[in-house]
């Protein structure tokens, strides 16, 4: 049996970026064929080809890369010879020659070029993938990562030496986190907090916060009997203090009542409703579930933030699995779509951090009391539902919301950076080829999770619907233009790989705030003047 070659990403030592399935166009399928095929999991996959042809009923069926006719182009012949040597040669020398020759050349058909790129890079996300006990990638072994770490270490040493010369204790600069007496790191006042997040306000010590003056303003707004959402949004745009983020998010999403007198009874009712729903759904265990839907969620959960210990805990994965399954069966118009599994993680992490005094990303949720974990799970479900209610057309058939966003993004970038747009066009790169994931996952696979959480402060301040749909497009425009100089020097394959592996691993809060500021500037210029987008 022939041994399967290493994937595109493993050969280059890169992290897994996700995938887009290549399937025949839905528009070319007859109604009779549709009803005779096997049941399809609604929304389980998003596909590039179905998106670009869904609005064109006259379009021809999109072929798989393996179905393309043999080309007489010299480069195609060369690739054919390389592929034949893969099967015939068994020596190490020929394998090395084959790997050197195996590169994407420009084709007359940009569609074929992109599909070839997908076929070469899509193998990691097969449903039949078997997880290895060993981590397949080690980013620290990469040369460019080592260079960045070396530079970062030198910069850190320079800062520490400057601080020491001023005779200042570096640790005193950081906010102090009060440690609980609970051995599992759970806050001492957790029982009060479970009833109503408002109890947190009386336990906050301003001296332990990063910005005491700003935190005091939030406490003043949140302490009144009826919270003014307009004032809260205004404050939240520039970031929410970590200690108050859970309460602020629940208010901004419309889950926590603004009237303090209604909070305890409302939370108790919603949490019981979720608990009863889960109990009824799992009454016969996983055997009683929709197996196709459950299977897709079950295989996506371990892929969610694989580098963060929190999301590799079995207790965490079970919570996320139940949340996603419950949401999917309550929203049959869209069902579960790959990418929604990413959207629940910032909510879950923010809510977890409110109940513990440790780093949530390193926390083992099996140490939590079951009632605390149940509350976090229920609150995360309802807040995810509130968030997705505003962008649900991103996940219905053909995902029209995402198509509108990508069209707007293309118009924006063409006005902001015409040279970049022209370069992408010359290379045969369509915006949907890279921006689809930006819209579907809200840039979560391009940014560190902590950066995403900070960005969502602003999105929620904009309004849960407007922030995650309209303002997000301006953020994506600012994000793309940020890499304009690098992208204009790359060809098709270079651009695609660069956009899959953006150098954002070290981004801090200031980087996100700069990105948000640039996005706000573009929104101010173009949002209320749509004619400016027309050429």
C-alpha positions in Angstrom: 0.0 0.0 0.0 1.3 3.4 -0.9 2.1 5.6 2.1 0.1 8.9 2.1 2.4 11.9 1.6 2.5 14.7 4.2 0.0 17.4 3.8 0.8 20.8 2.3 0.8 22.5 5.7 2.9 19.8 7.4 5.5 20.0 4.7 5.9 23.7 5.4 5.6 23.4 9.2 2.6 25.7 9.3 -0.4 25.7 11.6 -3.7 24.4 10.2 -5.8 27.3 8.8 -9.2 25.5 8.3 -10.7 24.5 5.0 -13.2 25.1 2.3 -14.7 22.0 0.8 -14.7 21.6 -3.0 -18.1 20.3 -4.2 -20.1 20.5 -7.4 -22.3 23.6 -7.7 -25.7 23.3 -6.1 -27.2 25.3 -8.9 -26.4 22.6 -11.4 -28.2 19.9 -9.5 -31.7 18.9 -10.6 -34.5 18.7 -8.1 -34.8 14.9 -8.8 -31.2 14.3 -8.0 -31.5 16.4 -4.8 -34.2 14.2 -3.4 -32.5 10.9 -4.3 -29.2 11.8 -2.7 -28.3 10.8 0.9 -29.4 13.1 3.7 -27.2 16.2 3.9 -26.3 17.9 7.2 -27.7 21.4 6.8 -25.0 24.0 7.2 -22.3 21.5 8.1 -19.9 22.8 5.5 -19.4 26.0 3.6 -18.2 25.8 0.0 -16.5 28.3 -2.2 -18.0 26.9 -5.5 -21.6 26.8 -4.2 -21.2 30.4 -3.1 -20.0 31.9 -6.3 -22.5 30.0 -8.4 -25.6 30.1 -6.2 -26.9 33.2 -7.8 -26.2 32.1 -11.4 -28.7 29.4 -12.4 -27.1 29.2 -15.9 -23.6 28.4 -14.6 -22.0 25.1 -15.6 -21.2 22.5 -12.9 -17.9 23.2 -11.2 -15.5 20.3 -11.7 -13.3 18.8 -9.1 -9.5 19.4 -9.7 -9.2 15.7 -10.5 -11.8 16.1 -13.3 -10.0 18.8 -15.2 -9.0 17.8 -18.8 -5.3 17.2 -19.5 -3.7 20.5 -20.6 -1.0 20.8 -23.2 0.4 23.8 -21.6 4.2 23.3 -20.9 3.7 23.9 -17.2 0.9 21.4 -17.1 3.0 18.8 -18.8 5.7 19.4 -16.4 3.4 18.9 -13.4 2.1 15.6 -15.0 5.6 14.3 -15.3 6.2 15.2 -11.6 3.0 13.4 -10.5 4.0 10.3 -12.5 7.4 10.2 -10.8 5.7 10.2 -7.5 4.2 6.8 -8.2 7.2 5.3 -10.0 10.1 6.5 -7.8 10.9 5.0 -4.5 14.3 6.5 -3.8 14.8 9.4 -1.5 16.6 11.5 -4.1 13.6 11.4 -6.5 11.2 12.3 -3.7 13.2 15.4 -3.0 13.2 16.4 -6.6 9.4 15.8 -6.7 8.9 18.1 -3.7 11.0 20.8 -5.3 9.0 20.7 -8.5 5.6 20.5 -6.8 4.6 24.2 -6.9 1.7 26.1 -8.2 2.3 27.8 -11.5 0.0 30.4 -12.9 -2.7 28.9 -15.0 -4.8 30.5 -17.6 -7.8 29.6 -15.5 -7.7 31.3 -12.1 -10.6 29.0 -11.0 -8.4 25.9 -11.7 -5.5 27.6 -9.9 -7.5 28.2 -6.7 -9.1 24.8 -6.7 -5.6 23.2 -7.1 -4.5 25.2 -4.1 -7.5 24.0 -2.1 -6.9 20.4 -3.1 -3.3 20.6 -2.0 -4.1 22.3 1.4 -7.5 20.8 2.3 -6.5 17.3 3.5 -6.0 18.2 7.2 -9.8 18.7 7.7 -11.1 15.4 6.5 -13.9 14.0 8.6 -11.9 10.7 8.7 -8.8 12.4 10.3 -7.3 10.4 13.1 -6.0 12.5 16.0 -2.4 11.7 16.9 -1.3 11.7 20.5 1.7 13.7 19.5 1.3 17.3 18.5 1.9 17.3 14.7 3.4 20.8 14.7 5.9 22.6 16.7 6.0 26.3 15.8 9.0 26.9 18.0 11.2 24.9 15.7 10.5 27.3 12.8 13.4 29.6 11.9 11.4 32.7 11.5 9.6 32.1 14.8 13.0 31.7 16.5 14.1 35.0 15.0 11.0 36.7 16.3 11.4 35.2 19.8 15.1 36.3 19.8 14.1 39.8 18.9 11.3 39.8 21.5 13.7 38.5 24.2 16.2 41.3 23.4 13.5 43.9 23.5 12.2 42.5 26.8 15.7 42.6 28.3 16.1 46.2 27.2 12.8 47.2 28.8 13.7 45.4 32.1 17.1 46.9 32.2 15.6 50.4 31.7 13.0 49.6 34.5 15.7 48.4 36.9 17.8 51.5 36.2 14.8 53.5 37.4 14.7 51.4 40.6 11.1 50.3 39.9 9.8 46.8 40.6 8.5 45.5 37.2 5.8 43.4 38.9 4.3 46.4 40.6 3.3 47.8 37.2 0.9 44.9 36.6 -2.5 44.8 38.3 -2.7 42.6 41.3 -5.2 39.7 41.1 -6.7 38.9 44.4 -6.2 35.2 45.1 -9.1 33.3 46.6 -8.8 31.0 49.5 -10.4 28.2 47.4 -7.8 25.6 46.4 -9.4 25.3 42.9 -9.0 29.1 42.2 -12.7 29.8 42.5 -13.7 33.2 43.9 -14.8 33.3 47.5 -18.1 35.1 46.7 -19.0 32.7 43.9 -22.4 31.9 45.4 -23.6 35.5 45.3 -22.2 35.9 41.8 -24.2 32.9 40.6 -27.4 34.6 41.6 -26.6 38.0 39.9 -23.4 39.3 38.3 -24.2 42.7 40.0 -22.8 41.3 43.3 -19.3 41.6 41.7 -19.4 45.4 41.9 -19.1 45.5 45.7 -16.1 43.1 45.7 -13.9 45.0 43.2 -10.8 46.6 44.7 -9.9 49.5 42.4 -6.3 49.2 43.4 -6.2 45.8 41.8 -7.4 47.0 38.4 -5.3 48.1 35.4 -7.1 51.5 35.1 -8.8 52.5 38.4 -10.4 55.7 37.0 -11.9 53.9 34.0 -13.1 51.0 36.2 -14.8 53.5 38.6 -16.7 55.0 35.7 -18.0 51.5 34.7 -19.0 50.8 38.3 -21.0 54.0 38.5 -22.9 53.1 35.3 -23.5 49.5 36.3 -24.5 50.2 39.9 -27.7 52.1 39.2 -31.0 50.3 39.4 -31.7 50.8 35.7 -28.5 50.7 33.6 -28.3 53.3 30.8 -27.2 51.2 27.7 -26.3 54.3 25.7 -23.8 55.4 28.3 -22.5 51.8 28.7 -22.0 51.4 25.0 -20.1 54.7 24.9 -17.7 53.5 27.7 -17.4 50.0 26.2 -16.2 51.1 22.8 -12.7 51.7 24.1 -12.6 48.4 26.0 -14.2 46.9 29.1 -12.3 46.2 32.3 -11.7 42.5 32.6 -13.4 42.3 36.0 -16.7 43.8 34.6 -16.7 42.2 31.2 -19.1 39.4 31.9 -21.8 41.7 33.3 -21.3 44.3 30.5 -21.4 41.7 27.7 -24.6 40.2 29.2 -26.2 43.6 29.3 -25.1 44.7 25.8 -26.3 41.4 24.3 -29.7 41.9 26.0 -29.5 38.7 28.1 -29.2 40.4 31.5 -32.0 42.8 32.3 -31.1 46.5 32.7 -33.5 46.6 35.7 -31.6 45.2 38.7 -34.8 44.0 40.4 -35.5 41.5 37.5 -32.1 40.0 37.2 -32.2 37.1 39.7 -35.5 35.7 38.6 -34.7 36.2 34.9 -31.4 34.4 35.1 -32.9 31.6 37.2 -35.7 31.1 34.6 -33.4 31.1 31.6 -30.9 28.7 33.1 -33.6 26.3 34.1 -35.0 26.4 30.6 -31.7 25.5 29.1 -31.1 22.8 31.7 -34.5 21.2 31.0 -33.9 21.4 27.2 -30.5 19.6 27.6 -32.0 16.9 29.8 -34.8 16.2 27.3 -32.4 16.2 24.3 -29.9 13.8 26.0 -32.5 11.6 27.7 -31.3 8.6 25.6 -27.7 9.7 25.5 -25.9 10.4 22.2 -27.7 7.5 20.6 -30.9 9.6 20.7 -29.3 12.5 18.9 -29.3 13.4 15.2 -26.1 11.4 14.4 -25.0 13.4 11.3 -25.3 16.7 13.1 -23.8 15.4 16.4 -20.9 13.9 14.5 -20.0 17.1 12.7 -20.0 19.0 16.0 -18.1 16.3 17.8 -15.2 16.3 15.3 -15.1 20.1 15.2 -14.8 20.7 19.0 -11.3 19.3 19.4 -10.2 21.5 16.5 -11.4 24.6 18.3 -8.4 26.6 19.6 -6.1 23.6 19.8 -3.3 25.6 21.3 -5.2 26.7 24.4 -5.3 24.2 27.3 -8.8 25.4 28.3 -10.4 24.1 25.2 -8.7 20.7 25.4 -10.3 19.9 28.7 -12.9 17.2 28.4 -15.3 19.2 30.6 -15.0 22.3 28.4 -15.5 20.3 25.2 -18.6 18.6 26.6 -20.1 22.1 27.4 -19.4 23.5 24.0 -20.8 20.3 22.3 -24.1 20.7 24.2 -24.3 24.4 23.5 -23.8 24.0 19.7 -26.1 21.0 19.4 -28.9 22.9 21.3 -28.4 25.9 19.1 -28.5 23.9 15.9 -31.8 22.1 16.7 -33.4 25.3 17.7 -32.4 27.0 14.4 -33.2 24.5 11.7 -33.1 27.2 9.0 -29.3 27.4 9.3 -28.4 24.4 11.5 -24.8 24.0 12.6 -22.2 25.6 10.4 -18.4 25.2 10.8 -17.2 28.4 12.3 -20.0 28.8 14.9 -17.8 26.6 17.2 -15.2 29.4 17.2 -17.8 32.1 18.1 -18.8 30.5 21.4 -15.3 30.4 22.8 -14.8 34.1 23.6 -18.1 34.1 25.5 -17.3 31.0 27.4 -13.9 32.3 28.4 -15.1 35.7 29.5 -17.8 34.1 31.7 -15.4 31.6 33.1 -12.9 34.3 34.1 -15.6 36.0 36.2 -15.8 33.0 38.6 -12.1 32.2 39.0 -8.9 34.0 40.0 -6.6 32.2 37.6 -5.8 32.6 33.9 -8.8 31.1 32.2 -6.9 29.9 29.2 -4.8 27.7 31.4 -7.6 26.6 33.7 -8.9 23.0 34.1 -12.6 23.2 34.1 -12.9 19.8 35.8 -12.0 21.6 39.0 -15.1 23.7 38.9 -18.1 22.9 40.9 -20.8 21.4 38.7 -23.3 24.2 39.4 -20.8 26.9 38.5 -20.0 25.1 35.2 -23.7 24.6 34.5 -24.3 28.3 34.9 -21.4 29.2 32.6 -22.7 26.8 30.0 -26.3 28.1 30.1 -25.3 31.8 30.1 -22.9 31.1 27.1 -25.7 29.4 25.2 -28.2 32.3 25.6 -25.5 34.9 24.8 -24.4 33.0 21.7 -28.0 32.8 20.6 -28.4 36.6 21.0 -25.2 37.2 19.0 -26.2 34.9 16.2 -29.7 36.3 16.0 -28.2 39.5 14.5 -26.1 37.7 11.9 -28.1 34.6 11.2 -28.2 35.2 7.4 -24.5 34.5 7.5 -25.3 30.8 8.2 -28.5 30.2 6.2 -28.4 28.5 2.7 -25.8 30.1 0.4 -24.9 32.4 3.3 -26.2 35.7 1.7 -25.0 37.8 4.7 -21.4 36.8 4.1 -21.7 37.4 0.3 -23.0 40.9 1.0 -20.1 41.6 3.4 -17.5 40.4 0.9 -18.9 42.5 -1.9 -18.8 45.6 0.4 -15.3 44.7 1.5 -14.1 44.6 -2.2 -15.6 48.0 -2.9 -14.0 49.4 0.2 -10.6 48.2 -0.5 -10.8 49.3 -4.1 -11.3 52.8 -2.8 -8.9 52.7 0.0 -6.0 50.9 -1.8 -6.5 50.6 -5.5 -3.0 49.2 -6.1 -3.6 46.3 -3.8 -7.0 45.6 -5.4 -5.4 45.6 -8.9 -2.6 43.3 -7.8 -5.0 40.8 -6.4 -7.0 41.0 -9.6 -3.8 40.5 -11.7 -3.0 37.4 -9.7 -6.5 36.0 -10.2 -7.3 36.2 -6.5 -11.0 36.7 -5.6 -11.9 38.3 -2.3 -14.1 35.4 -1.4 -11.1 33.1 -1.5 -9.6 34.6 1.7 -12.3 36.9 3.1 -15.0 34.2 3.4 -13.3 32.8 6.6 -12.8 36.4 7.9 -16.6 36.9 7.8 -17.6 33.3 8.8 -15.3 33.2 11.9 -15.1 37.0 12.6 -11.3 37.0 12.2 -11.0 34.6 15.1 -8.6 32.3 13.2 -6.4 35.3 12.3 -6.1 36.8 15.8 -5.2 35.6 19.3 -8.2 34.9 21.4 -7.5 37.7 23.9 -7.4 40.1 21.0 -10.7 38.9 19.7 -12.2 39.4 23.2 -11.0 43.0 23.2 -12.4 43.5 19.7 -15.8 42.2 20.7 -16.0 44.9 23.4 -16.2 47.4 20.5 -18.4 45.3 18.4 -21.0 45.0 21.2 -20.7 48.7 21.8 -21.6 49.3 18.2 -24.6 47.1 18.7 -24.6 43.3 18.5 -26.1 43.3 15.0 -24.3 46.3 13.5 -21.0 45.6 15.2 -20.7 42.0 14.0 -21.9 42.7 10.5 -21.4 46.2 9.3 -18.5 47.4 11.4 -16.8 44.1 11.0 -16.4 44.8 7.3 -14.5 48.0 8.0 -12.3 46.1 10.4 -11.5 43.5 7.7 -10.7 46.3 5.2 -8.3 48.0 7.7 -6.9 44.5 8.4 -6.2 43.7 4.7 -4.8 47.1 3.9 -2.4 46.7 6.8 -0.5 44.0 4.9 -0.7 45.8 1.5 3.1 46.3 1.0 3.8 42.6 1.7 1.0 41.3 -0.4 1.9 43.4 -3.5 5.3 41.6 -3.6 3.8 38.1 -3.7 2.3 35.9 -6.4 -0.9 33.9 -6.1 0.4 31.1 -3.9 2.4 33.5 -1.8 -0.6 35.7 -1.1 -2.8 32.8 -0.2 -0.2 31.3 2.2 0.5 34.7 3.7 -3.1 35.4 4.4 -3.5 31.9 6.0 -0.5 32.6 8.2 -0.7 36.2 9.2 2.0 37.4 11.7 -0.5 38.3 14.4 0.6 35.8 17.1 2.2 38.5 19.2 -0.5 41.2 18.9 -1.4 43.1 22.0 -4.3 45.2 23.0 -2.7 48.3 21.5 -2.6 46.6 18.0 -6.3 45.8 18.2 -7.1 49.3 19.3 -5.2 50.8 16.3 -7.0 48.4 14.0 -10.4 49.5 15.4 -9.5 53.1 15.1 -8.6 52.7 11.5 -11.8 50.8 10.9 -13.8 53.6 12.6 -12.1 56.2 10.3 -13.1 54.3 7.2 -16.6 53.8 8.5 -16.9 57.6 9.2 -15.8 58.3 5.6 -17.9 55.7 3.7 -20.7 54.3 5.8 -23.1 57.3 5.5 -21.9 58.1 2.0 -22.4 54.9 0.0 -22.0 56.7 -3.3 -18.3 57.2 -2.4 -17.9 53.5 -2.9 -18.9 53.6 -6.5 -16.2 53.9 -9.1 
